[in-house]
Each structure stands twice: as structure tokens, then as C-alpha cells.
Amino acid sequence: MKTLFEFKWRSDALLLGENFQFKIGLNDVEIKVNGPQSIEGDLTILSPGEFTRIPLEIEETLVYIEDFMEYIHGHFKLSKGMEVMTNIPENDEEKERLGDTPHSAVMHFQESPNRIGIEKELVRNIESFLPALKYISLFNSAENSNSQIHKFLNYFKIIEDSFYSGRQKLKDTLKTHPTLIQYLNDITLSNPTRIILQTKKNIN
């Protein structure tokens, strides 16, 4: 038995112009375009096995494809709002067992967060945050990423750049840095953006 997974993709920076087929491990991947000038289309993965949900190895493949395409070309986004799977029988026994119900789908819904009031004093003092631009960019990149690896690396880079000067071992420095220890003792997760900016301001 094999399973065909179907997804939608969109890119504001990439022009494929034609369909592409390639393999990642045991998976046959195809990126399809809606037309020569289209910036969106379908992505399918044909994988050995019978599935009615997205397995971990397919999730990892999707993350890899997104990260690779963004690395070489720029913005490339896969839509995972609805996971469509089609079981494809490879012999008469499997075909008989499936009957006329080879398809399955899982839909994902995301609740929109409540809007919050703008912090006027922070906006009025926007220029004072300019030295922390690098940290703001790293934080926003992590927040907007679907890759857990990318999130972790960007968050850790903020800590590393803020508290490590390049002397001694990184681990030893972070474990004994008094300011970092104090923040870890006092930190709350109610406003991580302000904490990051305040951290940079204090250590300067």
C-alpha cells in the first residue's frame, strides 16, 4: 500500500514555470504549478505505507522542503489547513479491502487571538530600540517560522549574542552569567518581546 499526501503551496518570490519531481528518502515528491506564471500550486508526496494522518516522517519532509526552497530562492509556504490522504492499493487484496473509501482528510483550525492595545510609550520611543534591531529581527523570524529547529536557533542566538563575549566556553559563560541568571529567576512569559529588548538595554 502507498499513500498520496496532497498540500497547497504559494510563493511570492519563486517562479517555477513547470512541474518538478524528485525523491527524498523513500518519498516521491512532486511540485505542481497551476500555469507558467503561477505563484501557487500543489505539492504531493507519495509514500510507502497506509496512513490516515500525517506521520512524523512526512512532517519532517515538509519542513525540509520549505526550509530548502526558502534557502535557495526565498519565500515558499505550504498550506497545512487541510491534510488530504489517498491510499493507493498495490494488489487486488488491498484494492478489495479499501473498496470505494480510499480517501481521508484532516482539517486544522486556528483561533484568531484577541487584539491587544498598542503600547504607546514604546512606539513613541521607537528610536531608542534601534541598537536592538538585530535582536528584534531574530525574534520576529523565530516567531513567524514553522520550523521548530529554526525557532530554537534564533531564540538561542539572541541569548548567545547578548550574554557571550567569545571568551571561555559558551556553556560555562551562560551558566555563570549573573544577569542571565537573574532574568531566568525573574522572567515571565507575558511579554517576551519587552524582556528581550530590556535585556539588551541593561547589558549595554
C-alpha positions, -999 to +999 in steps of 0.1 A: +000+000+000+011+035-007-004+069+004-006+101-016-004+132+006-016+165-010-008+200+000-010+236-014+019+259-018+024+296-025+054+317-031+056+355-037+093+352-048+095+319-067+085+313-103+087+275-111+073+277-146+069+239-147+063+208-126+092+193-107+096+157-094+123+145-070+129+119-042+135+125-005+143+091+010+115+067+001+091+095-008+083+106-043+077+144-043+061+165-070+057+203-070+030+212-095+022+247-109-012+260-120+004+277-150+036+290-164+034+323-145+016+309-114+029+316-079+009+288-063+001+252-069+000+217-054+027+196-037+022+158-034+042+132-016+038+095-025+050+074+004+051+037+012+026+026+038-011+031+047-019+063+066-050+083+076-030+110+093+003+128+086+031+107+101+062+123+116+085+114+087+062+133+063+061+163+086+099+163+087+099+161+049+076+191+046+098+212+070+129+203+050+113+212+016+101+246+030+135+254+045+154+243+014+133+263-010+135+294+011+172+289+015+179+288-023+151+310-036+132+329-009+096+327+003+079+293-001+050+284+020+030+252+024-006+253+035-015+226+061-050+237+068-064+205+054-044+173+051-057+151+022-046+115+020-054+089-006-045+052+000-033+036-033-036-002-034-008-022-050-026-055-053-061-069-056-064-078-019-056-042-009-080-029-035-108-051-022-102-041+014-102-004+006-133-006-015-146+029-025-132+047+005-095+053-002-096+090+008-093+107+042-088+142+053-080+161+085-088+198+088-069+222+112-085+253+126-067+282+143-085+306+166-077+342+159-061+358+190-078+388+207-064+421+195-044+440+221-040+477+226-008+492+213+019+502+238+020+539+230+051+547+251+072+520+233+061+534+199+069+570+209+104+559+219+110+537+189+143+553+181+158+541+214+153+505+203+173+509+171+205+493+187+185+462+193+173+458+157+193+426+152+176+410+182+141+422+171+147+407+137+159+374+152+128+372+175+104+380+147+120+354+124+116+328+152+080+337+159+070+335+122+088+302+115+070+269+112+103+251+118+110+242+155+147+240+147+147+275+132+128+288+162+152+274+187+183+286+168+170+321+166+159+323+202+193+309+213+212+333+191+196+362+210+208+347+243+243+340+229+248+374+214+235+391+245+255+373+271+285+357+254+316+378+245+336+350+228+359+342+258+358+309+277+334+282+268+298+292+258+282+268+282+303+279+312+297+316+305+259+312+302+257+291+334+275+317+355+264+350+339+247+369+368+224+390+346+212+359+327+207+340+359+187+369+373+165+371+343+158+333+344+148+337+380+125+367+374+113+361+339+077+359+330+063+349+296+037+376+295+057+399+272+088+381+258+095+410+233+099+436+260+121+412+280+145+407+251+147+444+244+152+452+281+179+426+284+199+442+256+194+476+271+206+466+305+237+447+295+248+477+273 
